[in-house]
Amino acid sequence: MRQKLPGRAGQLLLAVLLLLFAAPSRALELDLPLACAPERDCWIAHHVDHETGPGLRDHACGTLTYDGHDGVDFAVADLAAMEAGVEVVAAARGVVLATRDGELDQRVEERGRQAVAGRECGNGVLLDHGEGWQTQYCHLRRGSVAVRPGDRVAAGTRLGLVGLSGLTSFPHLHFEVRRAGREIDPFTGRPIGEGACGAGGPGLWRPATAAALAYRAVPLTGLGVAERAPERAELDRGEHRAERLGADAPALVVWARGFGLRKGDRWRLRLVDPMGRAVVDQVMEQDRDQAFAIRWAGRRRPETGWPVGRWWAEVEVRRGSERFMLDRPIEIGPPRG
């Protein structure tokens, strides 16, 4: 459960009264809460967990969540993308109830959980949309919060930037929807745990947003080629994403990363040269559940060097009959020496 930002006195009681005694209320309609292109430069890393007991289950009967998760996590590629700036925006018009800023942007593994106790949301914004509806935006970048309590905002108004503050291991926006104090899954429009998974329905997203956020059980969020085995810290910083390497590179290593991996998933990493030959083609089985995973495979440079031209890096993850793929080109040019 995410810690809630402080709100106005009595706001929960007022929301309950509105819910119980007002005329039938409108459903909240939501736009994307950050300025990005889904599946290109942002991805849903975790959905709401609908399993009220032990275990986990997202709205699509899948496992792209973790136990007790009460919002939707929108991840960006890496720290470089975070530093470049990805805007967090109001998903619907409303009034700012509360904000927090000034928390450090630092992975909780480095800072420690105790350091963020009581401030798990990190830098954030809480909006009221009337009739008991609220949205909350967490883990914003330090110094980026652009609104104050009492401000009226329209859908799309900038609230801040995606960051790494609070209880988090990667740069992302944690987005929550609540009504009368109850967490609501925006993909179903229902409170957590209510209704059968996979039942479908309009949810709360506007149609164009819902189409852009089509469910993907394994979001593959990065693919590239390096001259050596990459380290996670380097990938987090946005390194090893070169579009061109030299024919004298000591090795060519294709790497990929993604969310929601489960034991038994099968990775396949390939690197294909300009003649269509697979220089790297390695299959590996996922040996445990991992919310976030990185895999790589490569070859050392032959004595004659690498063929010059356009190469293709490819990653595929298979889960039963499902297949998730990503590919990208890379140019190998003349030796740099």
Secondary structure as GFF3:
##gff-version 3
##sequence-region A 1 337
A	DSSP	alpha_helix	11	21	.	.	.	ID=ss1
A	DSSP	beta_strand	42	46	.	.	.	ID=ss2
A	DSSP	beta_strand	72	76	.	.	.	ID=ss3
A	DSSP	alpha_helix	79	84	.	.	.	ID=ss4
A	DSSP	beta_strand	87	89	.	.	.	ID=ss5
A	DSSP	beta_strand	94	100	.	.	.	ID=ss6
A	DSSP	alpha_helix	108	111	.	.	.	ID=ss7
A	DSSP	three_ten_helix	113	116	.	.	.	ID=ss8
A	DSSP	beta_strand	123	130	.	.	.	ID=ss9
A	DSSP	beta_strand	133	140	.	.	.	ID=ss10
A	DSSP	beta_strand	152	153	.	.	.	ID=ss11
A	DSSP	beta_strand	158	161	.	.	.	ID=ss12
A	DSSP	beta_strand	172	179	.	.	.	ID=ss13
A	DSSP	beta_strand	182	185	.	.	.	ID=ss14
A	DSSP	beta_strand	190	191	.	.	.	ID=ss15
A	DSSP	alpha_helix	207	212	.	.	.	ID=ss16
A	DSSP	beta_strand	220	226	.	.	.	ID=ss17
A	DSSP	alpha_helix	232	236	.	.	.	ID=ss18
A	DSSP	beta_strand	244	246	.	.	.	ID=ss19
A	DSSP	beta_strand	251	261	.	.	.	ID=ss20
A	DSSP	beta_strand	266	272	.	.	.	ID=ss21
A	DSSP	beta_strand	278	285	.	.	.	ID=ss22
A	DSSP	beta_strand	290	300	.	.	.	ID=ss23
A	DSSP	beta_strand	309	319	.	.	.	ID=ss24
A	DSSP	beta_strand	322	333	.	.	.	ID=ss25
###
